[in-house]
Amino acid sequence: METYTFDVAQYMAPERFERILRFSQDKETPCLIIDLHKIRERYATLKRNMPYAQIYYALKANPMREVAAALAEAGSGFDIASIYEADQVLELGVSPDRVSYGNTIKKAKDIRYSYEKGIRVFATDSESDLRKIAENAPRSNVLYRLMTDSAGADWPLSRKFGAHPDSVYKLVLLSKKLGLIPAGISFHVGSQQRDIGQWDDAIAACKYLFEACAQDGIELRVINLGGGFPAHYATPTQGIAMYASEITRFLKEDFEQGLPEIWVEPGRYIAGDSGVLATEIVLISKKSPSNLYSWVYLDTGKFGGLIETLDEAIKYPIYTQKTGRVCEAILAGPTCDSVDILYEQHKYLLPETIAERDRLYFFTTGAYTHSYSSVCFNGFPPLKAYVIDTDKDMA
């Protein structure tokens, strides 16, 4: 019979996890612990592998003040999705020229507010939005979001965002008439993208648009590669060095005479591996005596920060301090909602010795957890989050 094993070192330096474990012991669950060491490490690693790229951290992944402040200090720019995020980064002392308003869905008054705060880069994918930018943020730089199909991504971002290349081309031409500055093309190949070739297709489309616009006397200067770089979940991916190497090759093949300005908007890659979510087992039961699987109910679920288990898209590595022979378990959250099942098709292997009131630790929960948790659904409060810095603790 298989025995439960979990290699902490695959996801985090064991000594740093021990620090997180100690910190969490007197904290009520569920709670999320973010290690700033990993935030800084991921930023530096991406910068080292893509030194030519300007990094705009996607604040929505983890907007905690300490995380944003650490990245601002490291020199990161910021991709924002709302005026509230704009206020947050500007209050940290980030200059407006390091902020890009990347959301293509925005109110006219929010565009005007951002413009008055000094922000001069806006993304768009529609004529209506473009005209709102022209009216409320004159002479601003515009990035035109290209549609991708997100094939190969664990969390696709297709259909809702972006436009067909022909539509993008028309938006570029219209921008000149509206007095805006056509800056470049942006795209997003899908979050946790496993197929590096998706960047190749999107970059080729950018090349086509650069050439088409040049024939009309419009020189685009920026390609925003978006996000999609992976965090380290239960299913492995290639490392960032491979992603950077291949993407660099794609760029150089299409832009032989020299690269345009390259921007990236990582969120999950920078924040994901920094987090460990501690949760308590509330109930273990079987639906019938003949049922093969135990249902393990936790004190957090889809509405408490684990929404990306929707359709079992993101599979978090899960650790317990218990040992012994394994059993297959169905994991579910605590709310009175049948959607609140984390993993039913994909069974997790946990020790048979687990019991109610034991804790489970979800690794790689630094991105899209705390910022996704509901406000008191069923009365449960939003996911509590803490920040520690194991660099200082271990100095």
KABEL-V415173 format. One record per helix or strand of 2 or more residues. SS is the DSSP state (hx for helix, st for strand). FROM is the first residue (numbers start at 1). TO is the last residue. If there is no record, write none. Layout:
# KABEL-V415173
((SS/FROM/TO) (SS/FROM/TO))
This chain:
# KABEL-V415173
((hx/8/10) (hx/14/24) (st/31/35) (hx/36/49) (st/53/58) (hx/59/61) (hx/65/74) (st/77/80) (hx/83/91) (hx/96/98) (st/99/101) (hx/108/116) (st/121/124) (hx/127/136) (st/141/146) (st/153/155) (hx/165/177) (st/181/186) (st/191/193) (hx/197/215) (st/222/224) (hx/240/254) (st/261/264) (hx/268/274) (st/275/285) (st/294/298) (hx/302/304) (hx/307/312) (st/318/319) (st/325/332) (st/341/351) (st/359/363) (hx/370/372) (hx/377/379) (st/384/388) (hx/390/393))
